[in-house]
Amino acid sequence: DDKLLSEPLSHPDFFNVKELFSLKDLFDARVHLGHKKGCRHRFMEPYIFGCRLDQDIIDLDQTMQHLQVTSGECGEYAHTRYWQGGLLTNAHIQFGSGVRLPDLLVFLSSLNNAFQPHVAIRDAAKMNIPTVGVVDTNCNPCLITYPIPGNDDSPTAMELYCKLFRMTIIRAKDKRRQSEVFDELR
């Protein structure tokens, strides 16, 4: 039990993310629906269960595994506006010295409005900042540290992802508080 408290991220499901969702929840949120087969990115092929009526079907078992692994780290700030390239790589110039870069970036879609890879994903990779990203069948998962294969177009899927990230953040903060109280009692 001591090892669990000193190395929480070595536990496969320290935040009990498994109980937050089921395979049926993912299916009902239409997470399994990918893009047309012609839009498929070759690096997404391992995450594709099959193809039906020329539409890729994402393997929800793999999505569940990736969501559980992803829960290891979460931040708490959101950036929803246009991302100016260099915000991470030139932070010391744009904001001055002493700027703390984020511990993790979460992307609900890994493509920008022009269907190009998001600039922040590239910048985060350059700065060795871990990333979590929902990757649809037309996206490249290579630069994302913790890719989550799933539909990034469905509002119900986005709502489910946001709920899961929110609950994971809350649980992580609770675990941190418990750990701090436990350390004080020692």
KOLKE-764688 format. One record per residue (C-alpha): x, y, z; residue in one letter. Coordinates in nm, 4 decimals. Layout:
KOLKE-764688
X  Y  Z  a
...
This chain:
KOLKE-764688
0.0000  0.0000  0.0000  d
0.2957  0.2326  0.0675  d
0.4224  0.1777  -0.2878  k
0.0809  0.2717  -0.4261  l
0.0948  0.6063  -0.2455  l
0.4555  0.6810  -0.3394  s
0.4186  0.5777  -0.7073  e
0.0521  0.6312  -0.7984  p
0.1027  0.6468  -1.1750  l
0.2548  0.2983  -1.1769  s
-0.0937  0.1674  -1.0913  h
-0.2844  0.0818  -1.4123  p
-0.6044  0.2638  -1.3032  d
-0.5161  0.4767  -0.9994  f
-0.8050  0.7204  -1.0577  f
-1.0629  0.4431  -1.1213  n
-1.1444  0.5742  -1.4672  v
-1.2902  0.2341  -1.5618  k
-1.5976  0.3049  -1.3518  e
-1.6626  0.6415  -1.5238  l
-1.7676  0.4908  -1.8574  f
-1.8533  0.1657  -2.0292  s
-1.8248  0.0327  -2.3819  l
-2.1966  0.1068  -2.4215  k
-2.1398  0.4733  -2.3206  d
-1.8760  0.5047  -2.5943  l
-2.1074  0.3386  -2.8468  f
-2.4065  0.5574  -2.7516  d
-2.1889  0.8692  -2.7900  a
-2.0980  0.7495  -3.1428  r
-1.7261  0.7438  -3.0633  v
-1.6847  0.4443  -3.2958  h
-1.7826  0.6331  -3.6127  l
-1.4796  0.7321  -3.8170  g
-1.4526  0.9135  -4.1496  h
-1.4962  0.7695  -4.4971  k
-1.2379  0.5085  -4.5901  k
-1.0796  0.7446  -4.8461  g
-0.9930  0.9973  -4.5716  c
-0.8149  0.7384  -4.3548  r
-0.4696  0.8260  -4.2227  h
-0.2369  0.5273  -4.2538  r
-0.1143  0.5580  -3.8921  f
-0.4731  0.5167  -3.7659  m
-0.5132  0.1721  -3.9234  e
-0.4217  -0.0185  -3.6022  p
-0.7154  0.1498  -3.4250  y
-0.9755  0.0664  -3.6902  i
-1.2060  -0.2260  -3.6173  f
-1.3403  -0.2477  -3.9707  g
-1.5286  -0.0662  -4.2433  c
-1.9039  -0.0604  -4.3039  r
-2.0728  0.1130  -4.5972  l
-1.7388  0.2800  -4.6776  d
-1.7157  0.4359  -4.3270  q
-1.4358  0.3422  -4.0874  d
-1.5429  0.1912  -3.7544  i
-1.3071  0.2618  -3.4630  i
-1.2200  -0.0211  -3.2219  d
-1.3868  0.0874  -2.8948  l
-1.1887  -0.1658  -2.6886  d
-0.8719  0.0215  -2.7829  q
-1.0436  0.3547  -2.7137  t
-1.1285  0.2318  -2.3610  m
-0.7664  0.1277  -2.2995  q
-0.6330  0.4606  -2.4255  h
-0.8794  0.6599  -2.2117  l
-0.7634  0.4708  -1.9015  q
-0.3940  0.5297  -1.9787  v
-0.4634  0.8957  -2.0531  t
-0.6027  0.9615  -1.7074  s
-0.2530  0.9728  -1.5582  g
-0.2132  1.3481  -1.6025  e
-0.4576  1.6361  -1.6506  c
-0.4299  2.0121  -1.6406  g
-0.6954  2.2674  -1.5647  e
-0.6726  2.5592  -1.8095  y
-0.8502  2.5843  -2.1441  a
-0.7529  2.7660  -2.4632  h
-1.0352  2.7826  -2.7147  t
-0.9296  3.0695  -2.9414  r
-0.6984  3.0765  -3.2424  y
-0.3617  2.9240  -3.1495  w
-0.0728  3.1465  -3.2466  q
0.2282  2.9361  -3.3467  g
0.5218  2.9759  -3.1120  g
0.3217  3.0269  -2.7910  l
0.5110  2.7350  -2.6397  l
0.8408  2.7466  -2.8278  t
0.8869  3.1241  -2.7871  n
0.7149  3.1646  -2.4489  a
1.0194  3.3297  -2.2896  h
1.0153  3.5974  -2.5634  i
0.6383  3.6536  -2.5745  q
0.5724  3.6440  -2.1985  f
0.9130  3.7141  -2.0431  g
1.1397  3.4952  -1.8349  s
1.0043  3.2778  -1.5571  g
0.7063  3.1533  -1.7563  v
0.5987  2.8024  -1.6616  r
0.4963  2.5856  -1.9550  l
0.1978  2.3525  -1.9138  p
0.2490  2.0010  -1.7794  d
0.0041  1.8553  -2.0319  l
-0.2049  1.9659  -2.3315  l
-0.5418  1.8049  -2.4106  v
-0.6836  1.8217  -2.7651  f
-1.0439  1.7336  -2.8420  l
-0.9493  1.7449  -3.2094  s
-0.5987  1.7148  -3.3488  s
-0.6786  1.9028  -3.6713  l
-0.7343  2.2763  -3.7138  n
-1.0155  2.4343  -3.9179  n
-0.8238  2.3767  -4.2438  a
-0.7904  2.0028  -4.1687  f
-0.4177  2.0407  -4.1041  q
-0.2426  1.9086  -3.7909  p
-0.2829  2.1554  -3.5045  h
0.0242  2.3796  -3.4619  v
0.0159  2.3350  -3.0831  a
0.0711  1.9588  -3.1209  i
0.3914  2.0220  -3.3143  r
0.5049  2.2898  -3.0669  d
0.4318  2.0632  -2.7683  a
0.6352  1.7833  -2.9273  a
0.9272  2.0233  -2.9778  k
0.9104  2.1282  -2.6118  m
0.8603  1.7708  -2.4785  n
0.5219  1.8590  -2.3302  i
0.2963  1.5504  -2.3098  p
-0.0257  1.5659  -2.5103  t
-0.3590  1.3862  -2.4938  v
-0.5629  1.3987  -2.8108  g
-0.8779  1.2554  -2.9613  v
-0.7696  1.1272  -3.3026  v
-1.0254  1.0419  -3.5679  d
-0.9477  0.8118  -3.8591  t
-0.8297  1.1048  -4.0741  n
-0.5682  1.2248  -3.8184  c
-0.2018  1.1421  -3.7603  n
-0.1549  1.0093  -3.4036  p
0.2267  1.0055  -3.4156  c
0.3068  1.3339  -3.2367  l
0.0426  1.2853  -2.9659  i
0.1792  1.1263  -2.6491  t
-0.1513  0.9656  -2.5442  y
-0.3747  0.9294  -2.8527  p
-0.7394  0.8392  -2.7950  i
-0.8869  0.6868  -3.1110  p
-1.2418  0.8130  -3.1505  g
-1.4907  1.0324  -3.3316  n
-1.4022  1.4021  -3.3021  d
-1.7060  1.5270  -3.4980  d
-2.0001  1.4133  -3.2838  s
-2.1250  1.6572  -3.0171  p
-2.2271  1.3657  -2.7930  t
-1.8771  1.2182  -2.8187  a
-1.7227  1.5578  -2.7323  m
-1.9555  1.5876  -2.4336  e
-1.8498  1.2413  -2.3151  l
-1.4782  1.3219  -2.3532  y
-1.5180  1.6491  -2.1615  c
-1.7098  1.4731  -1.8834  k
-1.4405  1.2055  -1.8549  l
-1.1563  1.4595  -1.8497  f
-1.3411  1.6682  -1.5881  r
-1.4062  1.3691  -1.3607  m
-1.0463  1.2528  -1.3963  t
-0.9178  1.5974  -1.2980  i
-1.1440  1.6038  -0.9926  i
-1.0326  1.2545  -0.8879  r
-0.6672  1.3397  -0.9401  a
-0.6981  1.6486  -0.7210  k
-0.8774  1.4456  -0.4527  d
-0.6027  1.1823  -0.4603  k
-0.3392  1.4561  -0.4314  r
-0.5178  1.6041  -0.1271  r
-0.5440  1.2588  0.0319  q
-0.1750  1.1980  -0.0302  s
-0.0812  1.5334  0.1270  e
-0.2955  1.4615  0.4345  v
-0.1429  1.1146  0.4618  f
0.2094  1.2618  0.4402  d
0.1278  1.5124  0.7163  e
0.0061  1.2313  0.9422  l
0.3315  1.0391  0.9061  r
